[in-house]
Amino acid sequence: MRKKIILICEECLSRNYTTYKNNDDKERLEIKKYCKRCEKHTIHKESK
């Protein structure tokens, strides 16, 4: 079963994206994505 997660921008802390990941992955997901609020590409991390 896959788990739904929310990605948060590191700079402005806005919640921009949702995605899915496997339950057996224990590490937090980090992806470089475009932030609408910052208007540039930033690192987005998985929320708690």
C-alpha positions as CSV (number, residue, x, y, z in Angstrom):
1,M,0.0,0.0,0.0
2,R,1.3,3.5,-0.9
3,K,1.1,6.4,1.5
4,K,0.1,9.9,0.6
5,I,2.6,12.6,1.7
6,I,2.8,16.4,1.5
7,L,5.8,18.2,0.3
8,I,6.8,21.5,1.9
9,C,9.2,24.2,0.5
10,E,12.3,24.6,2.7
11,E,12.5,28.4,2.2
12,C,8.9,29.7,2.6
13,L,7.4,26.6,4.3
14,S,4.4,26.5,2.0
15,R,2.7,23.2,1.3
16,N,2.8,23.0,-2.5
17,Y,2.7,19.4,-3.6
18,T,1.2,16.0,-2.7
19,T,2.6,12.6,-3.8
20,Y,2.7,9.0,-2.9
21,K,5.5,6.8,-1.6
22,N,5.9,3.2,-0.4
23,N,5.3,2.4,3.3
24,D,8.5,0.5,3.6
25,D,10.7,3.6,2.9
26,K,11.8,5.1,6.2
27,E,13.7,8.1,4.8
28,R,12.1,11.4,4.2
29,L,11.6,12.3,0.6
30,E,13.5,15.3,-0.8
31,I,12.8,16.7,-4.3
32,K,13.8,19.8,-6.1
33,K,10.5,21.4,-7.4
34,Y,9.1,24.8,-8.4
35,C,7.6,26.8,-5.6
36,K,4.8,29.2,-6.7
37,R,5.3,31.4,-3.7
38,C,9.1,31.8,-4.0
39,E,8.9,31.8,-7.8
40,K,11.9,29.6,-8.2
41,H,13.1,26.0,-7.9
42,T,13.7,25.0,-4.3
43,I,14.1,21.8,-2.3
44,H,10.8,20.3,-1.0
45,K,10.8,17.9,1.9
46,E,8.3,15.5,3.1
47,S,6.2,16.8,6.0
48,K,5.9,15.0,9.4
